[in-house]
Amino acid sequence: MKKREDGLEKVFWPYYIGAAVICAVLGCIYHWNVWMWLGMFVCWSVTLLLAWVLIVWVLSWTVDLNKPVKEDHPGARRIILSFIGILCRIGRLRIHVTGWENIPQGRFLLVGNHRSNYDPILTIWALRQKGIDIAFITKPENMKIPLVRYIHMGNYLVIDRDDPRKAIATMNEAAELLKNDVVSVGVYPEGTRSRGRAMVPFHNAIFKIAQKAKVPMVVAAVTGTENIAHNMPWRHTDVYLNFCACLPDAAAMSTKDMSQQTQELLTAAMGDD
């Protein structure tokens, strides 16, 4: 059996180890038999997992969404990563990554196609293998969801495309995060999930982030995430993330040229799926 390279097989280990320790102590005290021990091991594993979700839920309500997070918070990022790992495991993802050679040194703007809510999740999980921190720009509705709102502490930004002034402010904040070497930034120029294989028209203004921050732009093509909702929990889903190109001189390009080149690269990378 081929060894997994995404680390998802280890996501639940802390809960298993914690449950094993608790059961070992209680089993010795109350003289449990094997079947009792196994049953309580399952119960405690689930209990510890639910307790962690509850803790993150509580923490999410302490977040001030009106206060910009301009510095890196490693503790918050570890919490976010732990929760993302759980989501990837529950989603039964098999993540296949190519194009690592196109990831530059230093911060960058990542742009890609958008097929599922799992797109940023699997991208964040994949990049953690290389020690790369990335925060995505998301829509305001996501910050109304309990648990999800905690991502604000990981430098995630909200963009309101119905208000040009607020949208520009968000792009300026993203550029500042890049210039100050806080975190790389990920965006989806489509602005919403495509319902099929064809991409929806791009919002070209989002490319101004690369211009303002003067950073390279990485193009990432994702396929397979649109199948996750249909497959889980009964089947695994193979998802593919291809860092298909790096545009080191993106900051010197016009937003129209960046948009056109990105669409061409994504179309070529996805092919016929």
C-alpha positions in Angstrom: 0.0 0.0 0.0 1.4 3.4 -1.0 2.1 5.7 1.9 0.1 8.8 1.9 2.0 12.0 1.5 -0.7 14.5 2.6 -0.5 13.6 6.3 -4.2 13.1 6.6 -3.8 9.6 8.1 -2.4 11.4 11.2 -5.2 13.9 11.7 -7.0 11.9 14.4 -4.0 10.5 16.2 -4.1 13.1 19.0 -7.7 12.1 19.8 -6.8 8.4 19.6 -3.8 8.8 21.9 -5.8 10.9 24.3 -8.6 8.3 24.4 -6.1 5.5 24.9 -4.5 7.2 27.9 -7.9 7.9 29.5 -9.1 4.3 28.9 -5.8 2.9 30.2 -6.2 4.8 33.5 -10.0 4.1 33.9 -9.6 0.5 32.7 -7.1 -0.2 35.4 -9.2 1.5 38.1 -12.5 -0.2 37.1 -11.0 -3.5 35.7 -12.6 -3.3 32.3 -12.6 -6.3 30.0 -11.4 -6.0 26.4 -14.8 -5.3 24.9 -15.5 -2.6 27.5 -12.1 -1.0 26.8 -12.7 -1.0 23.0 -16.2 0.5 23.4 -15.0 3.3 25.8 -12.0 3.9 23.5 -14.4 4.7 20.6 -16.6 6.9 22.9 -13.7 8.9 24.3 -12.2 9.4 20.8 -15.4 10.9 19.6 -15.8 12.9 22.8 -12.4 14.5 22.6 -13.0 15.3 18.9 -16.3 17.0 19.7 -14.8 18.8 22.6 -12.1 20.3 20.3 -14.8 21.4 17.8 -16.7 23.0 20.7 -13.6 24.8 21.9 -13.0 26.2 18.4 -16.7 27.2 18.2 -16.4 29.1 21.4 -13.2 30.8 20.3 -14.9 31.8 17.0 -17.3 34.0 18.9 -14.5 35.9 20.6 -13.2 37.1 17.3 -13.8 40.8 16.5 -14.5 40.8 12.8 -14.3 44.6 12.7 -10.7 44.6 13.9 -8.1 43.9 11.1 -5.5 41.3 11.9 -2.3 42.7 10.5 0.2 40.4 12.2 0.8 36.6 12.1 -0.7 34.6 14.9 1.0 31.1 14.8 -1.3 29.8 17.5 -4.4 30.7 15.6 -3.0 29.3 12.4 -2.3 26.0 14.1 -5.9 25.9 15.3 -7.2 26.6 11.8 -4.9 23.9 10.3 -6.1 21.3 12.8 -9.7 22.0 11.9 -8.9 22.0 8.2 -7.3 18.6 8.6 -10.4 17.3 10.3 -12.5 18.6 7.4 -10.2 17.0 4.8 -10.3 13.7 6.6 -14.1 13.7 7.0 -14.4 14.7 3.4 -12.3 11.6 2.6 -9.9 13.5 0.3 -6.9 12.0 -1.5 -4.9 15.0 -2.4 -2.5 14.8 -5.3 -0.2 17.8 -5.8 2.0 18.7 -8.7 4.0 21.7 -9.7 5.9 22.4 -6.5 8.7 23.8 -8.6 6.5 26.7 -9.5 6.3 27.9 -5.9 8.7 30.8 -5.4 10.7 31.8 -2.4 8.9 34.5 -0.3 5.4 35.7 -0.5 3.1 35.4 -3.5 -0.4 35.9 -4.7 -2.1 32.6 -5.6 -5.0 32.6 -8.1 -7.0 29.6 -9.2 -10.3 28.3 -10.5 -13.1 27.7 -8.0 -15.3 24.6 -8.0 -16.1 23.8 -4.4 -15.9 25.1 -0.8 -13.1 22.6 -0.4 -10.8 24.4 -2.9 -9.2 26.7 -0.3 -9.2 24.0 2.3 -7.2 21.5 0.3 -4.9 24.3 -0.9 -4.1 25.4 2.6 -3.5 21.8 3.7 -1.3 21.1 0.8 0.9 24.2 1.2 1.5 23.4 4.9 3.7 20.5 3.7 6.2 23.2 2.5 5.7 25.4 5.5 3.8 28.0 3.5 1.2 30.1 5.3 -1.6 31.4 3.1 -4.8 33.3 3.8 -7.7 33.5 1.4 -10.0 36.4 0.5 -13.6 35.2 1.1 -17.1 36.5 0.8 -18.9 38.2 3.8 -21.5 35.4 4.1 -18.8 32.9 5.2 -18.0 35.0 8.3 -21.5 34.6 9.5 -21.0 30.8 9.9 -20.0 29.6 13.4 -16.5 28.0 13.5 -15.7 29.5 10.0 -15.5 33.0 11.4 -12.3 32.0 13.4 -10.3 32.1 10.1 -10.3 35.9 10.6 -7.5 35.3 13.1 -5.5 33.7 10.4 -5.4 36.9 8.3 -8.3 35.9 6.1 -10.0 38.9 4.5 -13.6 39.6 3.5 -14.3 41.3 0.2 -17.6 43.0 -0.6 -17.9 43.2 -4.3 -21.2 45.2 -4.1 -19.3 48.0 -2.5 -16.3 49.2 -4.6 -14.8 51.3 -1.8 -14.8 48.4 0.6 -13.5 46.0 -2.1 -10.5 48.4 -2.7 -9.8 48.6 1.0 -9.7 44.8 1.2 -7.3 44.6 -1.7 -5.1 47.2 -0.1 -5.1 45.1 3.2 -4.1 42.0 1.2 -1.3 43.9 -0.5 0.0 45.1 2.9 0.0 41.5 4.3 2.2 40.5 1.3 4.5 43.5 1.5 5.0 43.0 5.3 5.8 39.3 4.8 2.9 38.3 7.1 1.3 35.7 4.8 0.8 34.7 1.2 -2.7 35.5 -0.2 -5.1 33.4 -2.2 -7.9 34.6 -4.4 -10.5 33.2 -6.8 -10.9 35.7 -9.7 -14.2 34.0 -10.6 -15.7 35.4 -7.4 -17.9 32.4 -7.0 -18.0 28.6 -7.6 -18.4 27.5 -11.2 -21.3 25.0 -11.5 -19.6 23.1 -14.3 -16.1 22.6 -15.8 -16.2 26.0 -17.6 -14.9 28.9 -15.6 -17.1 31.9 -15.0 -15.9 35.4 -16.1 -13.0 36.8 -14.0 -13.1 40.0 -11.8 -9.9 41.5 -13.1 -9.6 44.1 -10.3 -8.5 41.4 -7.9 -5.2 41.1 -9.8 -4.3 44.6 -8.5 -3.1 42.9 -5.3 0.0 41.6 -7.1 0.6 45.1 -8.6 0.3 46.8 -5.3 2.4 44.3 -3.4 4.9 43.7 -6.2 5.0 40.0 -5.7 5.0 37.0 -8.0 1.7 35.3 -8.9 1.2 31.6 -8.8 -1.6 30.0 -10.8 -3.2 26.9 -9.3 -5.6 24.6 -11.1 -7.9 22.4 -9.0 -10.0 19.5 -10.2 -12.1 16.9 -8.4 -13.4 18.9 -5.5 -16.8 19.2 -7.2 -17.3 15.5 -6.5 -16.7 15.6 -2.8 -20.3 16.3 -1.8 -21.5 13.4 -3.9 -19.0 10.9 -2.7 -18.7 11.5 1.1 -19.1 9.7 3.4 -19.2 6.5 1.4 -16.3 7.0 -1.0 -13.0 8.7 -1.2 -12.5 11.6 -3.6 -9.3 12.1 -5.5 -8.6 15.8 -5.8 -5.8 17.3 -7.9 -4.0 20.5 -7.2 -1.6 21.7 -9.9 0.6 24.7 -9.3 0.8 25.1 -13.0 2.8 28.3 -13.4 4.5 31.2 -11.6 4.5 34.7 -13.1 7.5 36.4 -11.5 6.9 39.7 -13.3 3.1 39.8 -12.7 3.3 43.1 -10.9 4.6 44.7 -14.2 1.6 43.4 -16.2 -1.8 45.0 -16.7 -4.7 43.4 -14.9 -6.2 42.5 -18.2 -3.1 40.7 -19.3 -2.8 38.9 -15.9 -6.4 37.8 -16.3 -6.1 36.5 -19.8 -2.8 34.7 -19.1 -4.3 33.1 -15.9 -7.4 31.9 -17.8 -5.2 30.4 -20.6 -2.9 28.6 -18.0 -5.9 27.2 -16.1 -7.6 26.0 -19.2 -4.5 24.2 -20.4 -3.8 22.7 -16.9 -7.3 21.4 -16.5 -7.6 20.1 -20.1 -10.5 17.7 -20.4 -10.4 17.0 -16.7 
